[in-house]
Amino acid sequence: MGLRVDRRGSESRFSAYVETLTAALGHADRAGPFRAYCMGLLLPGARKSVEPMAARLEPARVQAAHQSLHHFVANAEWSDRALLDAVREQVLPVIERWEAVRAWIVDDTGFPKKGMHSVGVARRYCGQLGKQDNCQVAVSLSLANDHARLPVAYRLYLPDAWAEDPLRRGAAGIPEEVTFQTKPQIALGQIRDARDAGLPPATVLADAGYGVDTDFREGITRLGLLYVVGIHSSTSLWAPDSGPLPPKRWRGQGRPPSRIRRDRKHQPVSVRELALALPQSAWHRVTWREGTNAKLTSRFAAVRVRPAHRDYHRTTPRPAEWCLVEWPKGEPEPTKYWLATLPAETRLGALVNLAKLRWRIERDYQELKQELGLGHYEGRGWRGFHHHASLTIAAYGFLIAERAAIPPSTPGNAWFRKAPRLPSGYRPRGSTNPA
């Protein structure tokens, strides 16, 4: 028997949720716009930018509602971090009711943009479009278990061309303390802040865009955390039972040699070469979870290796860690590779399960974009971009809490409030379609 939907219960819980978060905004007069903005994000509608939301929320006074919401998201000086912290404090205990946090997931997502004036926009590959185009990219950190994921940090990646241009910085209102950082550097800062804030520690998961960055991996280890991160097929490793040579013998003159070294017989191999050389007995069939139509199963192998990237500058080899490889049946060669600092006694199934948990963040981003309008903000400024994202995450946090409050085996609930009827013939500015 399905779960009965309690609409009035959901609405009263939403009111209580919003009231609790309002304290993070600094001023009581922001409570009304905050509630309205979150409600606008949750209501049905093709666009979740300011004007269409104002029309759905208050069809009899669209202009006044538009001005209120626009000021709140684009101009009001409230703290994104304070709001995200408040969301986490409300939602995380509900997520942990059924299972502890298993992973900190690093990811980034792109937003297509027309023109070059929106803050941080540049021509690059955009996954949403599947091609090169103008887009913005934001880096996030999410806490995750098998039942839910919650973003706890979110920041726009600012290309060097923007970071070094005072005119563009001024026009977009970019804070002085924001300088150019690579995406792995942004992510590592988010991880450091999360650890310093006392969030429940868990294994860091990231794709190859982050995993190939040696400084990123070593930074996670210095913070006392484990990782399972994607790498490219060309990543260099020392295969099992191999390694660099010790420093040269000291001949009694000058400074004693201290760096490990290589010669023609002692060279690392690419992870692809390593995988192709593994015996058939190394490969095992692993099922990691139930999919929509069938169990998700593939072939995997895992061996202990040492990363070799520029280790000739080091005095000792890097510690041994896991190299996990996926080679689906029917494929001519392996398709995915990971490095993992999980303990040496970790079973293959546990390695695979954690590595694959990262992919669930893609579904969350899809919902944040398609259902809640994460990428619909039409302003050009730094503050508005981050305020809109924080408000979207706040609205998403309410949905997560509603779902997480239901036992995993029970059919899920949803947001069932109906939007007011729009004025006849209403069209958002710049749109050929209804809101």
TORLUMBA-412494 format. One record per residue (C-alpha): residue in one letter; y, x, z; residue number from 1. Coordinates in steps of 0.1 Angstrom, whole numbers, plus 2048, in hexadecimal, padded with zeros to 3 digits. Example, Ala and Ser with C-alpha at 12.3 -4.5 7.8 and 13.67 -1.06 7.14 Angstrom:
// TORLUMBA-412494
r: a; v: 7D3; u: 87B; w: 84E; k: 1
r: s; v: 7F5; u: 889; w: 847; k: 2
// end
This chain:
// TORLUMBA-412494
r: m; v: 800; u: 800; w: 800; k: 1
r: g; v: 822; u: 80E; w: 7F6; k: 2
r: l; v: 83E; u: 816; w: 80F; k: 3
r: r; v: 857; u: 7F9; w: 813; k: 4
r: v; v: 87A; u: 804; w: 80A; k: 5
r: d; v: 894; u: 7FE; w: 825; k: 6
r: r; v: 8B5; u: 7FE; w: 812; k: 7
r: r; v: 8CB; u: 7F6; w: 831; k: 8
r: g; v: 8B9; u: 812; w: 844; k: 9
r: s; v: 8C0; u: 82B; w: 829; k: 10
r: e; v: 8E5; u: 822; w: 828; k: 11
r: s; v: 8E8; u: 824; w: 84D; k: 12
r: r; v: 8D7; u: 846; w: 84D; k: 13
r: f; v: 8EE; u: 851; w: 831; k: 14
r: s; v: 90D; u: 847; w: 846; k: 15
r: a; v: 900; u: 85A; w: 864; k: 16
r: y; v: 8F8; u: 878; w: 84F; k: 17
r: v; v: 91B; u: 879; w: 83F; k: 18
r: e; v: 92C; u: 873; w: 861; k: 19
r: t; v: 919; u: 891; w: 86F; k: 20
r: l; v: 923; u: 8A8; w: 852; k: 21
r: t; v: 948; u: 89D; w: 853; k: 22
r: a; v: 94F; u: 8B5; w: 870; k: 23
r: a; v: 949; u: 8D2; w: 859; k: 24
r: l; v: 966; u: 8C8; w: 843; k: 25
r: g; v: 982; u: 8D0; w: 85C; k: 26
r: h; v: 996; u: 8B0; w: 85A; k: 27
r: a; v: 98E; u: 88C; w: 862; k: 28
r: d; v: 9A1; u: 87F; w: 844; k: 29
r: r; v: 987; u: 890; w: 82D; k: 30
r: a; v: 96B; u: 879; w: 83A; k: 31
r: g; v: 973; u: 85D; w: 821; k: 32
r: p; v: 974; u: 873; w: 801; k: 33
r: f; v: 955; u: 885; w: 80D; k: 34
r: r; v: 941; u: 866; w: 812; k: 35
r: a; v: 94E; u: 858; w: 7F1; k: 36
r: y; v: 946; u: 878; w: 7DE; k: 37
r: c; v: 922; u: 87A; w: 7EB; k: 38
r: m; v: 91D; u: 855; w: 7E4; k: 39
r: g; v: 92A; u: 85A; w: 7C1; k: 40
r: l; v: 910; u: 876; w: 7BC; k: 41
r: l; v: 8F4; u: 861; w: 7C8; k: 42
r: l; v: 8FD; u: 841; w: 7B4; k: 43
r: p; v: 8EE; u: 83C; w: 792; k: 44
r: g; v: 903; u: 848; w: 775; k: 45
r: a; v: 902; u: 85F; w: 757; k: 46
r: r; v: 91F; u: 875; w: 762; k: 47
r: k; v: 927; u: 881; w: 786; k: 48
r: s; v: 949; u: 890; w: 77F; k: 49
r: v; v: 967; u: 883; w: 793; k: 50
r: e; v: 975; u: 868; w: 77C; k: 51
r: p; v: 954; u: 856; w: 774; k: 52
r: m; v: 94A; u: 857; w: 799; k: 53
r: a; v: 96C; u: 848; w: 7A3; k: 54
r: a; v: 967; u: 82C; w: 78A; k: 55
r: r; v: 944; u: 824; w: 798; k: 56
r: l; v: 950; u: 826; w: 7BC; k: 57
r: e; v: 970; u: 812; w: 7BA; k: 58
r: p; v: 973; u: 801; w: 798; k: 59
r: a; v: 992; u: 7ED; w: 7A4; k: 60
r: r; v: 9A6; u: 80D; w: 7AC; k: 61
r: v; v: 998; u: 828; w: 796; k: 62
r: q; v: 9B7; u: 83E; w: 794; k: 63
r: a; v: 9BD; u: 83F; w: 7BA; k: 64
r: a; v: 998; u: 847; w: 7C0; k: 65
r: h; v: 999; u: 861; w: 7A5; k: 66
r: q; v: 9B7; u: 873; w: 7B5; k: 67
r: s; v: 9A7; u: 872; w: 7D7; k: 68
r: l; v: 985; u: 880; w: 7CC; k: 69
r: h; v: 996; u: 89A; w: 7B5; k: 70
r: h; v: 9AC; u: 8A8; w: 7D1; k: 71
r: f; v: 98E; u: 8A9; w: 7E9; k: 72
r: v; v: 978; u: 8BD; w: 7D1; k: 73
r: a; v: 991; u: 8D2; w: 7BF; k: 74
r: n; v: 9AD; u: 8DA; w: 7D8; k: 75
r: a; v: 9A3; u: 8D3; w: 7FC; k: 76
r: e; v: 99D; u: 8F2; w: 810; k: 77
r: w; v: 97C; u: 8EB; w: 822; k: 78
r: s; v: 960; u: 905; w: 825; k: 79
r: d; v: 942; u: 903; w: 80E; k: 80
r: r; v: 92E; u: 919; w: 826; k: 81
r: a; v: 936; u: 902; w: 844; k: 82
r: l; v: 92A; u: 8E3; w: 830; k: 83
r: l; v: 90A; u: 8F4; w: 824; k: 84
r: d; v: 903; u: 900; w: 847; k: 85
r: a; v: 907; u: 8DC; w: 854; k: 86
r: v; v: 8F1; u: 8CE; w: 839; k: 87
r: r; v: 8D6; u: 8E8; w: 843; k: 88
r: e; v: 8D8; u: 8DF; w: 867; k: 89
r: q; v: 8D2; u: 8BA; w: 85F; k: 90
r: v; v: 8B8; u: 8BE; w: 844; k: 91
r: l; v: 8A3; u: 8DC; w: 84E; k: 92
r: p; v: 893; u: 8CD; w: 86D; k: 93
r: v; v: 887; u: 8B0; w: 858; k: 94
r: i; v: 878; u: 8C7; w: 83E; k: 95
r: e; v: 867; u: 8DB; w: 859; k: 96
r: r; v: 858; u: 8BC; w: 868; k: 97
r: w; v: 83A; u: 8BE; w: 851; k: 98
r: e; v: 838; u: 8E4; w: 84A; k: 99
r: a; v: 84B; u: 903; w: 853; k: 100
r: v; v: 862; u: 914; w: 839; k: 101
r: r; v: 84B; u: 929; w: 823; k: 102
r: a; v: 864; u: 93A; w: 80C; k: 103
r: w; v: 888; u: 943; w: 805; k: 104
r: i; v: 88C; u: 93D; w: 7DF; k: 105
r: v; v: 8A6; u: 950; w: 7CB; k: 106
r: d; v: 8B0; u: 940; w: 7AA; k: 107
r: d; v: 8CD; u: 93B; w: 793; k: 108
r: t; v: 8D6; u: 91F; w: 77B; k: 109
r: g; v: 8EE; u: 91B; w: 75E; k: 110
r: f; v: 907; u: 900; w: 754; k: 111
r: p; v: 912; u: 8FD; w: 730; k: 112
r: k; v: 938; u: 8FC; w: 72B; k: 113
r: k; v: 94F; u: 8F6; w: 70E; k: 114
r: g; v: 96A; u: 90F; w: 70B; k: 115
r: m; v: 970; u: 92F; w: 71F; k: 116
r: h; v: 988; u: 923; w: 73B; k: 117
r: s; v: 971; u: 916; w: 756; k: 118
r: v; v: 96D; u: 930; w: 771; k: 119
r: g; v: 951; u: 94A; w: 76A; k: 120
r: v; v: 948; u: 93C; w: 748; k: 121
r: a; v: 93B; u: 955; w: 72F; k: 122
r: r; v: 925; u: 956; w: 710; k: 123
r: r; v: 901; u: 95D; w: 71B; k: 124
r: y; v: 8DE; u: 94E; w: 719; k: 125
r: c; v: 8DE; u: 92B; w: 728; k: 126
r: g; v: 8BC; u: 91E; w: 733; k: 127
r: q; v: 8C7; u: 8FA; w: 732; k: 128
r: l; v: 8CF; u: 8FE; w: 70D; k: 129
r: g; v: 8B5; u: 918; w: 704; k: 130
r: k; v: 8CE; u: 92D; w: 6F2; k: 131
r: q; v: 8ED; u: 943; w: 6F5; k: 132
r: d; v: 90C; u: 92F; w: 6FD; k: 133
r: n; v: 92A; u: 92C; w: 714; k: 134
r: c; v: 91E; u: 924; w: 737; k: 135
r: q; v: 923; u: 92B; w: 75C; k: 136
r: v; v: 907; u: 939; w: 772; k: 137
r: a; v: 902; u: 933; w: 798; k: 138
r: v; v: 8EB; u: 946; w: 7AF; k: 139
r: s; v: 8DA; u: 933; w: 7CC; k: 140
r: l; v: 8C3; u: 938; w: 7E9; k: 141
r: s; v: 8AC; u: 91C; w: 7F4; k: 142
r: l; v: 895; u: 917; w: 812; k: 143
r: a; v: 873; u: 909; w: 807; k: 144
r: n; v: 851; u: 8FC; w: 811; k: 145
r: d; v: 838; u: 8E8; w: 7FD; k: 146
r: h; v: 84A; u: 8C7; w: 802; k: 147
r: a; v: 86F; u: 8CF; w: 7FE; k: 148
r: r; v: 889; u: 8E9; w: 7F5; k: 149
r: l; v: 8AD; u: 8EA; w: 802; k: 150
r: p; v: 8C9; u: 900; w: 7F4; k: 151
r: v; v: 8DA; u: 913; w: 810; k: 152
r: a; v: 8F1; u: 92A; w: 7FB; k: 153
r: y; v: 901; u: 926; w: 7D9; k: 154
r: r; v: 91A; u: 93C; w: 7C7; k: 155
r: l; v: 928; u: 940; w: 7A4; k: 156
r: y; v: 91F; u: 960; w: 792; k: 157
r: l; v: 941; u: 96F; w: 787; k: 158
r: p; v: 93D; u: 985; w: 768; k: 159
r: d; v: 94F; u: 9A7; w: 768; k: 160
r: a; v: 967; u: 99A; w: 74E; k: 161
r: w; v: 973; u: 97F; w: 766; k: 162
r: a; v: 972; u: 995; w: 785; k: 163
r: e; v: 989; u: 9AF; w: 775; k: 164
r: d; v: 9A2; u: 996; w: 765; k: 165
r: p; v: 9BF; u: 98E; w: 77D; k: 166
r: l; v: 9CD; u: 972; w: 767; k: 167
r: r; v: 9AB; u: 960; w: 765; k: 168
r: r; v: 9A6; u: 965; w: 78A; k: 169
r: g; v: 9C7; u: 957; w: 792; k: 170
r: a; v: 9C3; u: 939; w: 77B; k: 171
r: a; v: 9A1; u: 930; w: 78A; k: 172
r: g; v: 9AB; u: 937; w: 7AE; k: 173
r: i; v: 990; u: 952; w: 7B4; k: 174
r: p; v: 993; u: 960; w: 7D7; k: 175
r: e; v: 99E; u: 984; w: 7DA; k: 176
r: e; v: 97E; u: 98E; w: 7ED; k: 177
r: v; v: 968; u: 983; w: 7D0; k: 178
r: t; v: 95F; u: 9A1; w: 7BB; k: 179
r: f; v: 946; u: 9A7; w: 7A0; k: 180
r: q; v: 922; u: 9A7; w: 7AC; k: 181
r: t; v: 902; u: 9A5; w: 798; k: 182
r: k; v: 8EC; u: 986; w: 79E; k: 183
r: p; v: 8D3; u: 99A; w: 7B3; k: 184
r: q; v: 8F0; u: 9A7; w: 7C8; k: 185
r: i; v: 8FC; u: 984; w: 7CE; k: 186
r: a; v: 8D9; u: 978; w: 7D7; k: 187
r: l; v: 8D4; u: 995; w: 7EF; k: 188
r: g; v: 8F4; u: 98C; w: 800; k: 189
r: q; v: 8E9; u: 968; w: 804; k: 190
r: i; v: 8C7; u: 974; w: 812; k: 191
r: r; v: 8DA; u: 98B; w: 82B; k: 192
r: d; v: 8F0; u: 96E; w: 836; k: 193
r: a; v: 8D2; u: 957; w: 83A; k: 194
r: r; v: 8C0; u: 971; w: 850; k: 195
r: d; v: 8E0; u: 977; w: 864; k: 196
r: a; v: 8E3; u: 952; w: 86A; k: 197
r: g; v: 8C0; u: 951; w: 879; k: 198
r: l; v: 8B0; u: 93B; w: 85E; k: 199
r: p; v: 88A; u: 93A; w: 862; k: 200
r: p; v: 87D; u: 959; w: 850; k: 201
r: a; v: 866; u: 956; w: 833; k: 202
r: t; v: 85B; u: 968; w: 813; k: 203
r: v; v: 876; u: 96D; w: 7F9; k: 204
r: l; v: 86D; u: 960; w: 7D6; k: 205
r: a; v: 880; u: 968; w: 7B6; k: 206
r: d; v: 87A; u: 96B; w: 791; k: 207
r: a; v: 87A; u: 98B; w: 77C; k: 208
r: g; v: 89F; u: 98A; w: 778; k: 209
r: y; v: 8A1; u: 994; w: 79C; k: 210
r: g; v: 87F; u: 9A4; w: 7A2; k: 211
r: v; v: 885; u: 9C1; w: 789; k: 212
r: d; v: 8A3; u: 9CC; w: 79D; k: 213
r: t; v: 896; u: 9E7; w: 7B4; k: 214
r: d; v: 8B4; u: 9E6; w: 7CB; k: 215
r: f; v: 8AF; u: 9C0; w: 7CF; k: 216
r: r; v: 88A; u: 9C5; w: 7DA; k: 217
r: e; v: 892; u: 9E2; w: 7F1; k: 218
r: g; v: 8AF; u: 9CE; w: 800; k: 219
r: i; v: 898; u: 9B2; w: 809; k: 220
r: t; v: 880; u: 9CA; w: 81A; k: 221
r: r; v: 89C; u: 9DA; w: 82E; k: 222
r: l; v: 8A5; u: 9B7; w: 83A; k: 223
r: g; v: 882; u: 9B4; w: 849; k: 224
r: l; v: 876; u: 99A; w: 830; k: 225
r: l; v: 858; u: 998; w: 818; k: 226
r: y; v: 85B; u: 98F; w: 7F4; k: 227
r: v; v: 847; u: 983; w: 7D6; k: 228
r: v; v: 85D; u: 989; w: 7B7; k: 229
r: g; v: 857; u: 988; w: 791; k: 230
r: i; v: 859; u: 9A8; w: 77D; k: 231
r: h; v: 859; u: 9B1; w: 758; k: 232
r: s; v: 83A; u: 9BE; w: 746; k: 233
r: s; v: 84C; u: 9E0; w: 742; k: 234
r: t; v: 851; u: 9E5; w: 767; k: 235
r: s; v: 842; u: A08; w: 770; k: 236
r: l; v: 828; u: A0B; w: 78C; k: 237
r: w; v: 810; u: A24; w: 79A; k: 238
r: a; v: 7EE; u: A15; w: 794; k: 239
r: p; v: 7D4; u: A14; w: 7B1; k: 240
r: d; v: 7C8; u: A37; w: 7BB; k: 241
r: s; v: 7E5; u: A48; w: 7A9; k: 242
r: g; v: 808; u: A53; w: 7B3; k: 243
r: p; v: 823; u: A6D; w: 7AF; k: 244
r: l; v: 81E; u: A92; w: 7B8; k: 245
r: p; v: 82C; u: AA0; w: 7D8; k: 246
r: p; v: 84B; u: AB6; w: 7D7; k: 247
r: k; v: 847; u: AD9; w: 7C9; k: 248
r: r; v: 83D; u: AF5; w: 7DF; k: 249
r: w; v: 85A; u: B07; w: 7EF; k: 250
r: r; v: 85D; u: B2B; w: 7E3; k: 251
r: g; v: 872; u: B37; w: 800; k: 252
r: q; v: 894; u: B36; w: 7EE; k: 253
r: g; v: 8AE; u: B1A; w: 7EE; k: 254
r: r; v: 8A9; u: AF8; w: 7FC; k: 255
r: p; v: 884; u: AED; w: 7FF; k: 256
r: p; v: 87B; u: AD3; w: 7E4; k: 257
r: s; v: 879; u: AB0; w: 7F2; k: 258
r: r; v: 875; u: A98; w: 7D5; k: 259
r: i; v: 854; u: A8A; w: 7C9; k: 260
r: r; v: 84D; u: A91; w: 7A4; k: 261
r: r; v: 839; u: A8A; w: 785; k: 262
r: d; v: 828; u: A9E; w: 76A; k: 263
r: r; v: 815; u: A96; w: 74A; k: 264
r: k; v: 7F6; u: A8C; w: 75D; k: 265
r: h; v: 808; u: A79; w: 779; k: 266
r: q; v: 81C; u: A5D; w: 769; k: 267
r: p; v: 821; u: A38; w: 772; k: 268
r: v; v: 816; u: A1D; w: 75B; k: 269
r: s; v: 826; u: 9FC; w: 751; k: 270
r: v; v: 818; u: 9DD; w: 763; k: 271
r: r; v: 80C; u: 9D0; w: 741; k: 272
r: e; v: 7F7; u: 9F0; w: 73C; k: 273
r: l; v: 7EA; u: 9EC; w: 75F; k: 274
r: a; v: 7E0; u: 9C8; w: 75A; k: 275
r: l; v: 7CF; u: 9CE; w: 738; k: 276
r: a; v: 7BA; u: 9EA; w: 748; k: 277
r: l; v: 7AD; u: 9D5; w: 765; k: 278
r: p; v: 787; u: 9CD; w: 763; k: 279
r: q; v: 77B; u: 9AA; w: 75D; k: 280
r: s; v: 770; u: 9A8; w: 781; k: 281
r: a; v: 794; u: 9AB; w: 78D; k: 282
r: w; v: 79D; u: 989; w: 77E; k: 283
r: h; v: 798; u: 968; w: 792; k: 284
r: r; v: 79F; u: 944; w: 78B; k: 285
r: v; v: 7B7; u: 935; w: 7A4; k: 286
r: t; v: 7C4; u: 912; w: 7A9; k: 287
r: w; v: 7E5; u: 911; w: 7BC; k: 288
r: r; v: 7ED; u: 8EB; w: 7BD; k: 289
r: e; v: 7E9; u: 8C9; w: 7AD; k: 290
r: g; v: 7FE; u: 8C4; w: 78E; k: 291
r: t; v: 80A; u: 8A2; w: 780; k: 292
r: n; v: 7EB; u: 89D; w: 76B; k: 293
r: a; v: 7D3; u: 8B9; w: 776; k: 294
r: k; v: 7CE; u: 8D6; w: 78E; k: 295
r: l; v: 7E3; u: 8F4; w: 786; k: 296
r: t; v: 7CB; u: 911; w: 780; k: 297
r: s; v: 7CC; u: 933; w: 76F; k: 298
r: r; v: 7BD; u: 956; w: 771; k: 299
r: f; v: 7CC; u: 970; w: 788; k: 300
r: a; v: 7C7; u: 994; w: 793; k: 301
r: a; v: 7D7; u: 9A7; w: 7B0; k: 302
r: v; v: 7D6; u: 9CC; w: 7B7; k: 303
r: r; v: 7E9; u: 9E3; w: 7CF; k: 304
r: v; v: 803; u: 9F9; w: 7BD; k: 305
r: r; v: 822; u: A0D; w: 7C4; k: 306
r: p; v: 842; u: A06; w: 7B1; k: 307
r: a; v: 84D; u: A25; w: 79E; k: 308
r: h; v: 871; u: A1E; w: 792; k: 309
r: r; v: 884; u: A3F; w: 795; k: 310
r: d; v: 86F; u: A4A; w: 7B2; k: 311
r: y; v: 874; u: A6E; w: 7A7; k: 312
r: h; v: 895; u: A6B; w: 7BA; k: 313
r: r; v: 881; u: A64; w: 7DA; k: 314
r: t; v: 870; u: A7A; w: 7F4; k: 315
r: t; v: 853; u: A63; w: 7F9; k: 316
r: p; v: 841; u: A49; w: 7E3; k: 317
r: r; v: 84A; u: A25; w: 7E8; k: 318
r: p; v: 833; u: A11; w: 7FE; k: 319
r: a; v: 815; u: 9FF; w: 7EE; k: 320
r: e; v: 819; u: 9DA; w: 7E6; k: 321
r: w; v: 807; u: 9C0; w: 7D2; k: 322
r: c; v: 809; u: 9BC; w: 7AD; k: 323
r: l; v: 7FF; u: 999; w: 7A3; k: 324
r: v; v: 7F8; u: 991; w: 77E; k: 325
r: e; v: 7F1; u: 970; w: 76D; k: 326
r: w; v: 7DC; u: 96F; w: 74D; k: 327
r: p; v: 7D5; u: 94B; w: 742; k: 328
r: k; v: 7B5; u: 945; w: 72F; k: 329
r: g; v: 7BB; u: 946; w: 70A; k: 330
r: e; v: 7DA; u: 95C; w: 70B; k: 331
r: p; v: 7D8; u: 97E; w: 6F9; k: 332
r: e; v: 7E6; u: 990; w: 718; k: 333
r: p; v: 7F5; u: 98A; w: 73A; k: 334
r: t; v: 813; u: 973; w: 73C; k: 335
r: k; v: 822; u: 978; w: 75F; k: 336
r: y; v: 825; u: 995; w: 778; k: 337
r: w; v: 831; u: 997; w: 79C; k: 338
r: l; v: 836; u: 9B1; w: 7B8; k: 339
r: a; v: 830; u: 9A5; w: 7DB; k: 340
r: t; v: 833; u: 9B6; w: 7FD; k: 341
r: l; v: 81B; u: 99F; w: 80E; k: 342
r: p; v: 802; u: 9B0; w: 825; k: 343
r: a; v: 7E4; u: 9C3; w: 815; k: 344
r: e; v: 7CC; u: 9A9; w: 823; k: 345
r: t; v: 7DC; u: 98C; w: 812; k: 346
r: r; v: 7C4; u: 977; w: 7FD; k: 347
r: l; v: 7C9; u: 972; w: 7D8; k: 348
r: g; v: 7CE; u: 94C; w: 7DC; k: 349
r: a; v: 7EA; u: 951; w: 7F5; k: 350
r: l; v: 7FC; u: 969; w: 7DD; k: 351
r: v; v: 7F9; u: 951; w: 7C1; k: 352
r: n; v: 804; u: 933; w: 7D5; k: 353
r: l; v: 824; u: 944; w: 7E1; k: 354
r: a; v: 82C; u: 952; w: 7BE; k: 355
r: k; v: 829; u: 92F; w: 7AF; k: 356
r: l; v: 83D; u: 91E; w: 7CA; k: 357
r: r; v: 85D; u: 92D; w: 7BA; k: 358
r: w; v: 859; u: 917; w: 79B; k: 359
r: r; v: 85E; u: 8F8; w: 7AF; k: 360
r: i; v: 883; u: 901; w: 7B2; k: 361
r: e; v: 886; u: 8F9; w: 78D; k: 362
r: r; v: 87E; u: 8D4; w: 794; k: 363
r: d; v: 898; u: 8D4; w: 7AF; k: 364
r: y; v: 8B3; u: 8E1; w: 798; k: 365
r: q; v: 8A9; u: 8C7; w: 77E; k: 366
r: e; v: 8AE; u: 8AC; w: 798; k: 367
r: l; v: 8CF; u: 8BB; w: 7A4; k: 368
r: k; v: 8DC; u: 8BC; w: 781; k: 369
r: q; v: 8CE; u: 89C; w: 772; k: 370
r: e; v: 8CF; u: 885; w: 78F; k: 371
r: l; v: 8EC; u: 892; w: 7A5; k: 372
r: g; v: 902; u: 8A2; w: 78B; k: 373
r: l; v: 903; u: 8C6; w: 797; k: 374
r: g; v: 910; u: 8D2; w: 776; k: 375
r: h; v: 928; u: 8B5; w: 76F; k: 376
r: y; v: 947; u: 8C3; w: 780; k: 377
r: e; v: 963; u: 8C5; w: 766; k: 378
r: g; v: 97D; u: 8DA; w: 778; k: 379
r: r; v: 983; u: 8FE; w: 771; k: 380
r: g; v: 98A; u: 90D; w: 793; k: 381
r: w; v: 975; u: 922; w: 7AB; k: 382
r: r; v: 97A; u: 90A; w: 7C9; k: 383
r: g; v: 972; u: 8EB; w: 7B6; k: 384
r: f; v: 952; u: 8FA; w: 7A7; k: 385
r: h; v: 944; u: 903; w: 7C9; k: 386
r: h; v: 951; u: 8E3; w: 7DA; k: 387
r: h; v: 93F; u: 8CE; w: 7C1; k: 388
r: a; v: 91F; u: 8E2; w: 7C5; k: 389
r: s; v: 920; u: 8E0; w: 7EB; k: 390
r: l; v: 926; u: 8BA; w: 7E9; k: 391
r: t; v: 909; u: 8B7; w: 7D1; k: 392
r: i; v: 8F2; u: 8CA; w: 7E9; k: 393
r: a; v: 8FE; u: 8B4; w: 806; k: 394
r: a; v: 8F4; u: 895; w: 7F2; k: 395
r: y; v: 8D3; u: 8A5; w: 7E9; k: 396
r: g; v: 8CD; u: 8AE; w: 80D; k: 397
r: f; v: 8CF; u: 889; w: 816; k: 398
r: l; v: 8B4; u: 881; w: 7FB; k: 399
r: i; v: 89E; u: 89E; w: 808; k: 400
r: a; v: 8A1; u: 891; w: 82B; k: 401
r: e; v: 898; u: 86E; w: 820; k: 402
r: r; v: 879; u: 87A; w: 80E; k: 403
r: a; v: 86F; u: 894; w: 828; k: 404
r: a; v: 86F; u: 87A; w: 843; k: 405
r: i; v: 852; u: 869; w: 831; k: 406
r: p; v: 82F; u: 878; w: 836; k: 407
r: p; v: 825; u: 88D; w: 817; k: 408
r: s; v: 808; u: 875; w: 80F; k: 409
r: t; v: 81F; u: 856; w: 80E; k: 410
r: p; v: 832; u: 84A; w: 7EF; k: 411
r: g; v: 856; u: 857; w: 7EF; k: 412
r: n; v: 875; u: 843; w: 7F6; k: 413
r: a; v: 895; u: 845; w: 7E1; k: 414
r: w; v: 8BA; u: 83C; w: 7E2; k: 415
r: f; v: 8BD; u: 818; w: 7DA; k: 416
r: r; v: 8E2; u: 80F; w: 7DD; k: 417
r: k; v: 8F0; u: 7FF; w: 7BE; k: 418
r: a; v: 910; u: 80A; w: 7AE; k: 419
r: p; v: 92D; u: 7F1; w: 7AA; k: 420
r: r; v: 932; u: 7E3; w: 788; k: 421
r: l; v: 94A; u: 7F8; w: 772; k: 422
r: p; v: 969; u: 7E9; w: 762; k: 423
r: s; v: 961; u: 7DA; w: 740; k: 424
r: g; v: 963; u: 7F4; w: 724; k: 425
r: y; v: 969; u: 811; w: 73C; k: 426
r: r; v: 965; u: 834; w: 72D; k: 427
r: p; v: 96A; u: 855; w: 73F; k: 428
r: r; v: 984; u: 86B; w: 72F; k: 429
r: g; v: 976; u: 881; w: 714; k: 430
r: s; v: 956; u: 86D; w: 712; k: 431
r: t; v: 948; u: 856; w: 6F7; k: 432
r: n; v: 92E; u: 847; w: 70F; k: 433
r: p; v: 931; u: 831; w: 72D; k: 434
r: a; v: 932; u: 841; w: 74F; k: 435
// end
